[in-house]
Amino acid sequence: MTSVYTDGACSGNPGPGGWAWAVLGGAWAAGADPATTNQRMEIRAALEAVESLDGPLEVVSDSTYVVHCFRDRWFDGWRTRGWRNSKKEPVANRDLWEPLIELVEARGDVRFRWVKGHSGDAGNDLVDALAVRAAVEQQDASGATPPDPAGLVPDVVGRSSATSSRAPAGRGPHRTDQQYRPDAHAIVVLGHKPPDLGGYDESDVSGRVRRKLLAVLDAKRTQWGEVRVLTGLRLGAETLGAEAARLGGIPYVVVLPFPDADAPWPASARSRFRELVADADHVVTLEQRVPDTPGKVAGALRRRDAWFAKVADEAVLVWNGRDERLAALHAEMDDRLNGEVWTIDPGT
């Protein structure tokens, strides 16, 4: 049985998208669509693979939308209801679902398997990189031997950042209490301060981390359909997280521990801070009193991190694996978020 990996990507939802399938060590193909959605690209990738490959086939996808459709035979109910879902609404993406389902049933030798996205699976990493590249470049491609995904993702993400025509997330209301809850899958970005990220100015390290963050956030958007990035906008990883979200057209929420949190910073950093605040989807200020001692500042930041752990669904931690403070934060987030903590090493 041949295992084929499939994936879809979309810059915005809807927006320009890409799909890809690949057999490890063998054939692959990728394609683009100028106006589509994440889910359509996931289905399209599977359809293209099943149409292209003969013989018993295992389709490996990180899309529960695709895998569960066949695992749980959603299409039986759709057909019974005249291609309407359980809410009696027309089934979305029927134009792609119907030919895929008919082909799978006609062949009788196709099965589906789910794989966790961005979990280190070589096949999933490969098709993710190919789909992202197709979405960015809006070009079809194929070959007999797949390229190395490690050489694709940074380059693709870099071009995506530079050429993106998507608007920033947009200015939203300013909330002044702790009751705010994101209306989508929430991902908090935390991690190192500038000295461990190449300094306070732009560097190779900060650029690399920003690209990695964008790749992860794009993957999460593909997985969940709609996400919100939570950031405290502290200098370093938190600011890079907001910039990565903005470059990807992903809404982000600025969560301040107290008012004027940027007051001690140099003018250039404050200007960058104000620009990111202005483009945020929401701004939340957790406490109204500005702390007057370093100890009280540290306490406010600990309470802010506890708020993140309570509200977020996942965390991305930029961490070199050695910093003891971040080791403690990783352990706390890992416990509170049931293991849904992803790390990015700024040095590799």
N, C-alpha and C positions, 0 to 999 in steps of 0.2 A: 504494500500500500504506500502511495506517495503522500507525503505531508507537504501541504502548501500553506504558507503563511500569508495572511491578508490584512490590510489595514487601510483606513481612510483618514484624511486630514482636511481641515477647512480653516482658512484665515478669516475668522468671523463666522457667524452662524445665523443667516446665510452669508456667503462670501465666496471668493475663489477657493476651489478645493482640488484635492488630488486623491487618487487611489493607487494601490500597488498590491501585487502578489509576487511571491518568490518561493522557489524550491531551493533549500540550502545546497549550495554547490551546483545548482542547475539553472534552469530557465527562470526568467523574471519579466515582468512588464509593469508599467505605470502609465497613468493617464490623468488628464486634467479636465476640469469643468469650471468655466468662469463665474458661475453663480449657482451655488449649491449649498448643502448642509452636511454636517458631520455624519449623520445617519445615512444619507444617500450615498456618501462615499464609502461607508463601511459595506453597505449592501452591494454596491457596484463592484467593489474589490472581489467579493466572494463570487458574484456572477461572472466576472471576467475570468477568474481562476477556473471555475467549473466548466465554462465554455471552452477554455483553452487546453485543458489537460485531460488525457484519456486514462482509463484504467481506474482501479479502486483508489479513492481519494479521501484524505483527511484534511479538512479545512480548519486551520488553526487561527483563531481570531481573538483579539482582546475586547471585542464588542459583545456584551451580553445581549444587546438588541438582536444581533444576528444569530448567535449561538442558541439562545433560549427559544427563538422562534422555531428552530428545528428540534431542539431537545424536548420542548413542551408542546410542540405541534400547534402553535398559535393559529396556523393557517386553516386548521379544521373549523375552528369557530368563525374565522373570517368568511370562509366559503358558505357556511351554514347561514350566516346573517347577511349574505349578499355583499361580501367584502365591506362589512362594517365591523367596527371594534365593539368591545363590551359596552361602550358608552353610546352605541348606535351612531357613531360618527364614521365617515368614510376612512378606510384604512390609509394612513399616510404612506406614501412611496409605493403605491400599488403597482405602478408601471415598472418598478424594479423587482419588487417582491414576486409578482406573478410569474414572470419568466424564470426567475431563480428557483422558485418552488416547483414549478412544472418540470424543469430540467433535472433537479435533484430526484424527484419522484420517478421520472422516466428512466434515469440511469440506475437507480437502486444500489449504487456502490459508493455513495458519498456520505460521509459522516462529519460532524462538527465537534471541535474541541476548543474550550476557552483557555486562554493564557493571560495571566496578569500583565498588563502593560507596564513597560519600563521596569521590569523585574530582573533584567539581566539575561533574558532569553534571546539568543543570537538571532533567531528567525524574526521574532517580533521587533527587535531593534532595527533589523535590516529593512523590513517593509515600512516601519514608521519613518525612517529616514527617506526612503524612496517616495512615499506618499507626500511628505512635507515638501520635498524638492519639486515634485510635480505641481503641488499647489502654488508654490512660490513662482516657479518659472513658467507655469501654464504650458507645459510641453509634454507630449507623449514620448515614451522611451521603452526599450526592451533589450534583451540580450540573452546569450546562452549561459553566461556566468555572472552572477551578481557582483556588484562592486562592494568594497569594504564600507560598512555603515559608519565606521569611525571617521572615515574621510568625507562622509556626506553631511552629517548633522551640523558641525560647526559652520561649514561653508554655507549650507542652506540657511541656517538661522541667521547668519550674518547678512546674507542678501535680503532675507525677509525683513530684517530690522531696517535695512537701509532703503528698501524700495517700497515699504508698506504704504499704501494709500488710504488705509483705514483711519477713521477719525479717532481721537482720544476717547477714553471712556466717557468723558462728559462731566459737567459740574452737577453735583447733587446736593441735597439738603445737609445742613450741619446739625448733628444731633449732640446733645449735651448730657446724655445720661447713659447708663449701662444697659438699657433695655433693648438696644438695637440688636436685631438678629438678621443675618444675611438671608436673602430670598433665593439663594442657590447654593450649590456645594461650595463650602468655604475652605480655602487653603491659606494658612498663615506662613509667611516667609520670615525666618529668623537666622541669626548666625553672626559671623565674625564682624568686628569693627574694621575700619580702614587699615590700620597697621598690618593686619594679617591678610589684606586683600590688595597689596601693592601700593598702599599709601592713600592720601586724600585726593590726589588727582587721578584722572583716568589712566589706567595701566593695562598691560596685557592680562594681568590676573583679573581685574575687575571686568574687563571686556569678555573674558572667557566665562566667568561666573554668570554674567548677564545673559550670555547666549545659552548656557546650560539651563538657567532658570526659565528662559523663554521656551526651550524645547520641552521641559517638564510641564510647564503650564499649558502649552498647546496640547500635549498628550492628555493631560487631565481634562481639558475642554472636550477633546475627542471622546474620552471615556464617559464623561458625565453630561455632556451637552451644554450645560451652562454652569459656570463657576464664578466665584468672587474671590479675589486675592485680598487677604488681610495683611496690613503692614503698619508697623509703628513709626516708619520713616526715620528711625535712628540711622546715623551715618554708618555706611557699610552695607551688609547683606540686605537689610530691610529696605534701604533706598534702592538698591539694585533690583529687588523684587518688584517694587512699584514701577521702575523704569521698564523692566521686562514685560510686565502686564500691559503697560501703556503701549509699548511697541507692538504687542500682539493684539491690541484692541480688546483686551480682557478687562472688564470693570474691576477696580480695586477700591478698597475701603481703608482710609487712613484712621488709625486708632491712636489717639494721643493720650498719654497718661495724665497730663495736666496742660493748662493753657501755656502758650509761648514756650513750648519745649525746645525750640530752636534758638532761644535767646542767647545762649553762651557761644554759639557757633560763629565762625568767620563769615563775612558778607557773602562770599561766593557760595558757601554751603547753604546759607539762609535763602538766597535767591533760588537755588535748586529746590529747596524744601517748599517754598511758596508756590513754585510752578507745579510741583507734583500735587500739592494740596488742592490747587485750583482745578486740576484735571480729575480729581478723585470722584468716584461715584457717590460716596458719602464721607463725611468727616465726623468721627465720634470722639468726644472728649470725656474721659472716664471720671476725672476728679476736677473740681472747680478751683481748688486752692493750690497755688504754686508752692512747692516745698522750698524751705529756706535753708536746709542743710544737706550735705551729700548723703547722709544716712536716710533722710526722708525721701530724697530722690530715688535711692536704691529701693526703698520700700514701695514707692509708687510704681516702679518698673516691675517689681515682683508681682504686685497686684495686677498690673497690665498683662503679664505673662499668664497668670492664672485665669484671667478673663479670656485670653486667646484659647487656652486649653479647654475652657468650658464651651466656647462658641464654635470653634473650628471643627471641621470634619477630618482634615489632614494637616500635616505640617511638613514644610521643606526646610531643612536645616543646613546652612552652608557651614561646614565644620571640617577641620583638618584631622579630627580624631584625637587630638592631643590636648586641646584647651579644656581645663578641668571645669570651668564655669559652664561651658557649652555641653560638657559631658553630663553635668547635673541637669541642665535644661532638657537635653535629649531624653534622659531617663524619665523626667517628669512628664514630658509630652508623650513619650512612648506608652507610659502607664495610663494617662488620661485619655489618649486617642486610640487605645486598643491596638497599638503597634503601627498605626498609619502615619509613620514618620519616615521621610525620605531624606537622605543626606547627599550633599554635593561637596566633593573635596575640591577646594579652590586651587590645589596644587597640581592636579592632573587633568 
